[in-house]
Amino acid sequence: MKGSVFILLGASMTLAGCASTQKVLDMAPTEVFHSETSAKEVAFCLANKNNTTAMERDDGSRVVLLKNGYGGVSLAFSIYPENTGSRIEYRKAFGTVGGIWKQCIGLKDPK
């Protein structure tokens, strides 16, 4: 019984440390990128390379969330149409989940 209480306490503390979607989206952007690629294409690329979905918003933007193994949002991308390309607001909540996303906005991942 004591062991299960400690497991439950540990699990609740872990979940409390995970960032909620809205909390991450309310953060100021970590970086802002501009791409010649359309918002629709950037969102598709981010979602496809990270095995997730792009959520379409009422204002025409798209949001792609990258989550850690516990379901907490690690990175959030808000992609807005801008002229014929797009503006990408990148928010980093915590940790790293790799840099394959950089290909989608035209950045090279340093080796």
N, C-alpha and C positions, 0 to 999 in steps of 0.2 A: 504494500500500500504506500509506504514512504517513497519507494522508487518511482511509482507512477505520479505522485505529487510533484517530484522534482522534474520529471520529464514534461509534465504539463506546464510547470512554471517556466522551464527553459523554452518550450515551444511558444508560449505566449510572449516571452521577452524577445524572441527572434522575430515574431510577426510584428511586434510593436516597432521594431527597427526598420521594417520595410516601408518604403515610401509609397503612398497611395498615388493613384493616377492624377487626381486633381491637385494634390500637393506639389507634384513634380511640374505639372503644366502651369501652376501659378508662380513657379520660380522664375527669376530673370534668366534669359538665355545665357548659357555658358559661352556660346559662340554663335554668330550669324554668318551664314554662307549665302552666296549668290551663284546660281547656276544657269547656264543657257538651256538646260534641259527642262521640259515642262514639269509642273508640280505633279501631274498625274504620273509621269514616267519616273520621277524621283521616288515618289511614294511606292510605286509598284516595285522598283528595284530594292528599296529598303526592306519592304515586307517580304519579297521573294528571297532575298539573300539571308534573311534572319528567321525564316519560317514562321511568319506572323501575318497579321492583316493590317491594312491601312484603313483607318476610319475616316469617312467623309463627314465634314462639318457643314453647318448651314451657311457659313460665310464663304464656302468654296475651297477652304483649306482642307488638308488631310493631316492626320496624326498617326504616327507609327511609334509604338511603344516596344522597347526591348526589355524583357524581364529576366531576373536572375532565377536560379533554380527553386527559390522559395515563393515565387510569384510577385516579388516586389519589383517595381519599375526602376531599372538601372539607368536607362537612357530614354529620352523622349524627343521626337522630331516633329515639329510643326512645319508643314510645307505649304507655302502660300504662292499662288500664281503671281508673277511679276513680269509685266510686259509679255514677251514670248518665252520667258524662262521661269525661274522660281527663286523664292527666298526661303532658306531653310533655317529655322531656329532650332538649335541643338541644346538640349538640357541634360546635364549629367548629374544624376542624383547620387550615385555612389558606385564604387567598383569599376571594373572593366569587363566588357563582354567581347572584346576583340575589335578589330578595326576594319572589317570588311565593308562596313557602312560607308567608309570614305570613298570607295569606288563609285558609289551611287551619286555622289555630289562632285566628282571630278578631282578629289584629292588623292595623292599617292601615299600609301602607308609606308613610313620609313622602316628600313630593315636594319 
